[in-house]
Amino acid sequence: VVVDEDRPSGDLASVIRTSAGPLLRDGRLFDVYRGAPLAAGMRSLAFRLRFAVDERTLTEVEVDAAMASVMHALEDAGGRIRG
């Protein structure tokens, strides 16, 4: 997620937790990148997300829906998904 340098990563972690729904078991920041090709004053934050339920294996549709919700919420919060 590309955001302004001064945007706290905890804010984005909170957005992820709130938007991912009950399938999210864990979400952790694992990398911070600054430099080209990012603009000055920007950084890229990479989060590792783990989705699961105890009773069964999640379907691809369920995980895709949770990820879509997270990505939309991050964009609404001012982030840009880095492709």
N, C-alpha and C positions, 0 to 999 in steps of 0.2 A: 504494500500500500504506500503510495507516494504522498507525502504530506509536508507541510511547512516544518522547518527545522525545530521551531519552538513548540510544536504540538506534542504534548505529553503522550508517550506510548500507552500509558495507563488509560487515557481517555478512549483510545481505539480498542484496547482490550475490553473495556466496559461495553462499547458498542457491539463488539463481537459476541460477548456473553449474552447480552440482551436480545440480539437479533437472531442468534443461532437456534434458540429454542431448546427444548428438553433433551434433544439427542446429543448435544455437545457435552462431552465428558471432560475435555481438557483443551485449553487454548493457551499457547505460550509463544512469546516473542523469542525468535531464535537467531535473527540476524538484523543488523542495521547497516545500510549502505549509504555512503555519500560519495559524490563524484560524478564524472561523466558516465552516462549522458544526461544525468539529472541537472536541472537548473540550480544555480547558486541559491542557497537558502532552503533547499529541499533535501529530504532524505527518504529512503525506502525502508519500510519496516516489514519484515517477513514473519508471519505467524504460522505455527504448526497447530492444526486443529484435529482433534480426535473425536469422532462421532461413534456412539455405540448405545445399545440397550442390552440388558441382561438376558432377556427372554429369547432373542432370535438374532439372526443376521439382518442388518439393515439392507434395504433395497437401494439400488442406484438412484431411483426416483426420489426417495426420501433424503438422501445425502445431497443430491443436486438441488433440491428445493431449499434445504437448510443453507447451502453455500450461496445460492442466489439471494436469499434473504440477507445474509452477511454482506455480500458484495454491494447490494443496493444500500444497505444501512451505512456502510463505510463511505460510499460515494455521497450519500446525503449528509454525512458528517464532514465532508470536504476532502476526502481522500480520493486518490485515483488508483485504480487497480493496474498494477504494472504487468504487462503481458510478456 
